[in-house]
Amino acid sequence: MKNFRASIDVMPHDNLLDPQGKAVTGAMGNLGLPEISGVRIGKHITLHIEAADQKTAEAKVEEACKKLLANQVMERFNFKVEEVAG
């Protein structure tokens, strides 16, 4: 078995309201940063996978995202899987 590390980004769909992002965007002006706008808040997840190969590791990450890590009605996800030593 090989070891892999996945980096996953989960973000709200572009057409959905992001109240947390909107609040942060509004606060930027108060911080003297009015040129920053359109903030979207999501989550970044890293995890380790043991798998026979890259393709199997990617399939497991996609399954985890679809079943648990992302609410596909409200969120989209993308990920990158890299082999790591050890």
FIGUZA-790256 format. One record per residue (C-alpha): x, y, z. Coordinates in steps of 0.25 Angstrom, whole numbers, plus 5000, padded with zeros to 4 digits. Layout:
% FIGUZA-790256
XYZ/...
//
This chain:
% FIGUZA-790256
500050005000/500450144997/500250275005/499550395000/499150535005/497850605000/497650745000/496150784999/495450914997/493950924999/493251054995/491851094995/491251094981/491451234974/489951254973/489651234988/489751344998/490951335007/490551415019/491951395026/492651445013/491751565012/492051605027/493551595024/493351675012/492651785019/493751785030/494851805020/494451955019/494451975034/495951915033/496352015023/496251915012/495151965003/495751904991/495551764995/494151704992/493451584988/493951495000/493451355000/493651265012/493851115011/494751015017/496050945014/496250795018/497450705018/497450565020/498350435018/497950315010/498650175009/498350124995/498950034985/499050144975/498750294971/497450254964/496950174976/497350294986/496550394977/495350304977/495350294992/495450444994/494350474984/493450374992/493750445005/493450574999/492150534993/491750455006/492150545017/493150655015/492250745005/490750765004/490650764989/489350834990/490050954995/491450934993/492450894982/493850834985/495150804978/496350734982/497750694979/498450564984/499950544985/500750424988/501550445001/502750365006/502650275018/
//
